Amino acid sequence: MATIAWINKANATPKYSTRKYNRCKVCGRPRGYLRKYQMCRICFRKLASEGLIPGVTKSSW
């Protein structure tokens, strides 16, 4: 889990746009980020399997 300080730092607007980096909106993880869904691969997989992300279906049941 990311600390509160790192999450707040990532949410702040940087002086230069290249300094911005993405974090998962659910858990704050910086790696394995999916831009389209604004979350990490782990949270995406969990929420998609529960059917909480609209438009996403499993390939097999």
C-alpha positions in Angstrom: 0.0 0.0 0.0 1.1 3.5 -0.8 1.5 6.0 2.1 -0.9 8.9 2.3 2.0 11.3 1.7 3.0 9.7 -1.7 -0.7 9.6 -2.8 -1.1 13.3 -2.0 2.2 14.1 -3.8 1.0 12.3 -6.9 -2.3 14.2 -6.9 -0.6 17.6 -6.6 -0.1 19.5 -9.9 3.6 19.4 -10.8 5.5 22.5 -12.0 6.3 20.7 -15.3 3.9 18.2 -17.0 6.6 15.6 -17.5 6.9 15.1 -13.7 3.3 13.8 -13.4 2.9 10.1 -12.9 -0.2 8.0 -12.5 -1.4 6.1 -9.4 -4.3 3.7 -9.0 -7.4 5.6 -7.7 -8.4 2.6 -5.6 -5.1 1.5 -3.8 -2.5 4.1 -4.9 -0.2 1.6 -6.7 2.1 3.3 -9.2 3.0 0.3 -11.3 0.8 -1.8 -13.6 -1.5 1.2 -14.3 -4.3 1.1 -16.9 -4.9 4.6 -18.2 -8.4 3.8 -19.6 -9.7 2.7 -16.2 -7.4 4.8 -14.0 -6.5 1.8 -11.8 -3.8 -0.8 -11.4 -4.0 -4.3 -12.9 -4.7 -5.9 -9.6 -7.7 -3.7 -8.7 -8.9 -3.9 -12.3 -8.9 -7.7 -12.2 -10.7 -7.8 -8.9 -13.4 -5.4 -9.8 -13.9 -6.8 -13.3 -14.4 -10.3 -11.9 -17.0 -9.0 -9.5 -18.8 -7.2 -12.4 -18.3 -3.7 -11.0 -16.7 -2.2 -14.1 -19.3 -1.5 -16.8 -18.6 -2.8 -20.3 -16.0 -5.3 -19.2 -16.8 -9.0 -19.5 -14.7 -12.1 -18.8 -13.4 -14.0 -21.8 -14.6 -17.3 -20.4 -16.8 -18.4 -17.5 
